[in-house]
Amino acid sequence: MIQLNTEEIRKRCRKNGWTQGEFADKIGMDASALSRRLSGEVKTSLFWLDRMSNLLRCKPGQLLTYEREGVNS
């Protein structure tokens, strides 16, 4: 399953001195909506992924992670 790499997003926000709420404001999203996306409760669209990557100055793929379903670690 492909999902947002929350650790990478949070690391990049900290590097820029932004809280999660400030980051949400900067991409034009409600803080609770961003929280639901980061937790995996809601899937994000390419539109929002593009906005996030532009603001964080990285490639969209750098904000994604892949986890295999049904595999125990």
C-alpha angles and dihedrals in degrees: 000000000000115000141156115289096233094183091056093046092049092046091052092046091051090048088056093044094245129141118219088258093052091049090050091051092049093054092043097249131127111254092236091052090052090048091054090051094047091049091051092242089120126029117234125231128232087252092062094039089055092049091049094048093047092052093044090045097233140108115277091241090062089066094054133080133190124223122182113233119233095017117124117215 
